[in-house]
């Protein structure tokens, strides 16, 4: 395992300032990208979608819960699966308290094709309070490219409403979702980083958060990954 060289405080400070310039450049570029997203055109959602939640059947408009914006986490949990995707679960773990999102007139919800009883049972196991609805029997997953011939895919889609109509404004998939795994942002600050270079695939260490002490628990593996780069960063 390669460790950083030992240096004096002065040497460290010089190296840190050099890296800081690159970090500032990255921050400026990210700010440009963030500023460009609201300039994207939006598409009116013409199709009627029906979801099932604990309170019964819901429309896409209902998912807004009276707010102007809606963020949908396309959570990989198909009808034939017994538990949710490990990677999607790690992203759900990273969401944090929804009051901060709600305070900006925005609702966050997870959507999966799995039947609601399975979603509810897994949600209880994971200890989540995030709203989660089933799109089983709906075209929603297919229309937003997260259910394909290869199976389920992860993603995030954004919608907004003018109070009457609903519009699709943004979607991101695959590697583009790395920013939603907040633990990576912290690991990237450390000397050892993500510690994935020696793994066959970078996600081979991922587990559900209640399974890290179980050496026989499955990791994410390649069983859910089809290698697509559609709208991926």
C-alpha positions as CSV (number, residue, x, y, z in Angstrom):
1,X,0.0,0.0,0.0
2,X,1.5,3.3,-1.1
3,X,1.5,6.0,1.6
4,X,2.2,9.7,1.2
5,X,5.7,10.8,1.8
6,X,6.5,12.5,5.1
7,X,7.2,16.2,4.7
8,X,7.7,19.3,6.8
9,X,4.7,21.5,7.5
10,X,6.1,24.1,5.1
11,X,6.4,21.5,2.3
12,X,2.9,20.2,3.0
13,X,1.5,23.8,2.8
14,X,3.1,24.4,-0.5
15,X,1.7,21.2,-2.0
16,X,-1.7,21.9,-0.5
17,X,-1.8,25.3,-2.1
18,X,-0.9,23.9,-5.4
19,X,-3.8,21.3,-5.2
20,X,-6.1,24.1,-4.0
21,X,-5.8,25.9,-7.3
22,X,-7.0,22.7,-9.1
23,X,-9.9,22.4,-6.6
24,X,-10.9,26.0,-7.2
25,X,-10.9,25.3,-10.9
26,X,-13.1,22.3,-10.4
27,X,-15.4,24.3,-8.2
28,X,-15.7,27.0,-10.8
29,X,-16.5,24.4,-13.6
30,X,-19.1,22.8,-11.3
31,X,-20.7,26.2,-10.7
32,X,-20.9,26.7,-14.5
33,X,-22.6,23.3,-14.9
34,X,-25.0,24.0,-12.1
35,X,-25.9,27.4,-13.7
36,X,-26.5,25.7,-17.1
37,X,-28.9,23.1,-15.9
38,X,-31.9,25.5,-15.3
39,X,-31.4,26.7,-18.9
40,X,-32.3,23.2,-20.3
41,X,-35.7,23.1,-22.0
42,X,-38.4,21.0,-20.4
43,X,-40.9,18.5,-21.8
44,X,-44.6,18.4,-20.8
45,X,-45.5,15.0,-19.4
46,X,-48.5,13.9,-21.5
47,X,-49.0,10.4,-20.2
48,X,-50.9,9.5,-17.0
49,X,-48.9,7.4,-14.6
50,X,-50.3,5.6,-11.7
51,X,-48.2,4.8,-8.6
52,X,-49.0,2.9,-5.4
53,X,-48.0,4.3,-2.0
54,X,-49.1,3.5,1.5
55,X,-52.0,5.9,1.1
56,X,-53.2,4.3,-2.1
57,X,-53.0,5.2,-5.8
58,X,-51.2,8.3,-6.7
59,X,-50.6,10.3,-9.9
60,X,-47.2,11.9,-10.8
61,X,-48.7,15.2,-9.8
62,X,-49.7,13.8,-6.4
63,X,-46.0,12.9,-5.8
64,X,-45.2,16.6,-5.6
65,X,-47.1,16.9,-2.3
66,X,-48.1,20.4,-3.2
67,X,-44.5,21.6,-3.9
68,X,-43.3,23.0,-7.3
69,X,-40.4,20.6,-7.9
70,X,-40.0,16.8,-7.6
71,X,-36.8,14.7,-7.5
72,X,-37.3,11.1,-8.3
73,X,-34.7,8.5,-7.3
74,X,-35.1,5.6,-9.7
75,X,-34.4,2.9,-7.2
76,X,-33.5,-0.5,-8.6
77,X,-35.9,-3.0,-7.1
78,X,-37.7,-5.1,-9.7
79,X,-40.8,-7.2,-9.2
80,X,-38.8,-10.4,-8.9
81,X,-36.3,-9.1,-6.4
82,X,-36.5,-9.6,-2.7
83,X,-34.3,-6.7,-1.6
84,X,-33.2,-3.4,-3.1
85,X,-30.0,-2.7,-5.1
86,X,-27.0,-2.2,-2.9
87,X,-25.8,0.9,-4.8
88,X,-29.2,2.5,-4.7
89,X,-29.4,1.7,-1.0
90,X,-26.1,3.4,-0.4
91,X,-27.4,6.5,-2.2
92,X,-30.6,6.4,-0.1
93,X,-28.4,6.3,3.0
94,X,-26.8,9.5,1.8
95,X,-29.9,11.5,1.3
96,X,-30.1,13.0,4.8
97,X,-32.9,14.9,6.3
98,X,-35.5,15.8,3.7
99,X,-36.5,19.0,5.5
100,X,-33.6,20.7,3.8
101,X,-34.9,19.7,0.3
102,X,-38.5,20.4,1.2
103,X,-37.6,23.9,2.5
104,X,-36.8,24.8,-1.2
105,X,-40.2,23.9,-2.4
106,X,-39.0,20.5,-3.6
107,X,-40.1,16.9,-2.8
108,X,-37.9,13.8,-2.9
109,X,-39.4,10.4,-3.6
110,X,-38.0,7.0,-4.5
111,X,-39.8,5.0,-7.2
112,X,-39.3,1.3,-8.0
113,X,-41.2,-1.4,-10.0
114,X,-41.2,-3.7,-7.1
115,X,-44.6,-4.3,-5.4
116,X,-45.3,-2.0,-2.5
117,X,-45.3,-4.7,0.3
118,X,-41.7,-5.6,-0.6
119,X,-40.7,-1.9,-0.8
120,X,-42.2,-1.3,2.6
121,X,-40.6,-4.3,4.2
122,X,-37.1,-3.3,2.9
123,X,-37.7,0.3,3.9
124,X,-38.4,-0.8,7.4
125,X,-35.3,-3.0,7.5
126,X,-33.1,-0.1,6.3
127,X,-34.6,2.3,8.7
128,X,-35.5,4.9,6.0
129,X,-38.3,7.5,6.2
130,X,-38.0,8.6,2.6
131,X,-41.2,8.4,0.6
132,X,-41.2,5.3,-1.6
133,X,-43.8,4.3,-4.2
134,X,-44.3,1.5,-6.6
135,X,-44.6,2.0,-10.4
136,X,-45.5,-1.7,-10.9
137,X,-47.9,-2.0,-13.9
138,X,-47.0,1.5,-15.1
139,X,-44.8,2.6,-18.1
140,X,-43.0,5.1,-15.9
141,X,-39.7,3.2,-15.6
142,X,-39.6,2.3,-19.2
143,X,-40.4,5.8,-20.4
144,X,-37.6,7.2,-18.2
145,X,-35.1,4.6,-19.3
146,X,-34.5,2.8,-16.0
147,X,-36.1,-0.5,-17.0
148,X,-34.6,-1.9,-20.1
149,X,-34.1,-5.3,-21.8
150,X,-31.0,-5.7,-19.7
151,X,-33.0,-5.1,-16.5
152,X,-33.2,-2.3,-13.9
153,X,-31.0,0.8,-14.0
154,X,-30.3,3.5,-11.4
155,X,-31.0,7.1,-12.1
156,X,-32.5,10.4,-10.9
157,X,-35.1,12.4,-12.8
158,X,-36.4,15.9,-12.0
159,X,-39.9,17.3,-12.7
160,X,-41.6,20.6,-12.0
161,X,-45.2,21.8,-12.1
162,X,-46.9,25.0,-12.8
163,X,-49.8,23.9,-10.7
164,X,-51.6,22.2,-13.6
165,X,-49.2,20.5,-15.9
166,X,-46.1,18.4,-15.0
167,X,-42.8,18.8,-16.9
168,X,-39.7,16.7,-17.1
169,X,-36.6,18.8,-16.8
170,X,-33.6,16.6,-16.1
171,X,-32.3,13.0,-15.8
172,X,-28.9,11.5,-14.9
173,X,-27.8,7.8,-14.8
174,X,-25.0,5.5,-13.8
175,X,-21.7,7.2,-13.0
176,X,-23.6,10.5,-12.9
177,X,-25.0,9.2,-9.6
178,X,-21.7,9.1,-7.9
179,X,-22.3,12.6,-6.5
180,X,-25.3,11.1,-4.6
181,X,-23.1,8.7,-2.6
182,X,-21.9,11.2,0.0
183,X,-19.5,8.7,1.7
184,X,-17.4,8.9,-1.5
185,X,-17.0,12.7,-1.0
186,X,-15.5,12.0,2.4
187,X,-13.3,9.1,1.4
188,X,-11.9,11.1,-1.5
189,X,-10.4,13.4,1.2
190,X,-8.3,10.6,2.7
191,X,-4.9,9.3,1.8
192,X,-6.2,5.9,1.1
193,X,-9.2,7.2,-0.9
194,X,-11.8,4.8,-2.1
195,X,-9.4,1.8,-1.9
196,X,-10.9,0.3,-5.1
197,X,-7.9,0.1,-7.4
198,X,-7.2,-3.6,-6.5
199,X,-10.8,-4.7,-6.9
200,X,-12.1,-6.3,-10.1
201,X,-14.9,-3.8,-10.1
202,X,-15.1,-0.6,-7.9
203,X,-18.4,-1.6,-6.5
204,X,-17.2,-5.1,-5.3
205,X,-17.0,-3.9,-1.7
206,X,-20.5,-2.4,-1.5
207,X,-22.9,-4.0,0.9
208,X,-26.2,-3.0,2.5
209,X,-25.4,-1.0,5.6
210,X,-26.6,-3.8,7.9
211,X,-24.4,-6.5,6.2
212,X,-20.8,-5.3,6.6
213,X,-20.2,-7.6,9.6
214,X,-21.4,-10.6,7.5
215,X,-18.5,-11.9,5.5
216,X,-20.8,-14.0,3.5
217,X,-23.1,-11.2,2.5
218,X,-23.2,-10.5,-1.2
219,X,-21.6,-7.3,-2.6
220,X,-23.0,-5.3,-5.5
221,X,-21.0,-7.3,-8.1
222,X,-21.9,-7.0,-11.8
223,X,-25.4,-8.5,-11.5
224,X,-27.1,-5.1,-11.7
225,X,-24.7,-3.3,-13.9
226,X,-25.1,-3.4,-17.7
227,X,-22.3,-0.9,-18.6
228,X,-24.6,1.7,-20.2
229,X,-23.4,5.3,-20.2
230,X,-26.7,7.0,-21.1
231,X,-26.6,10.5,-19.6
232,X,-23.7,9.3,-17.4
233,X,-20.9,11.5,-16.2
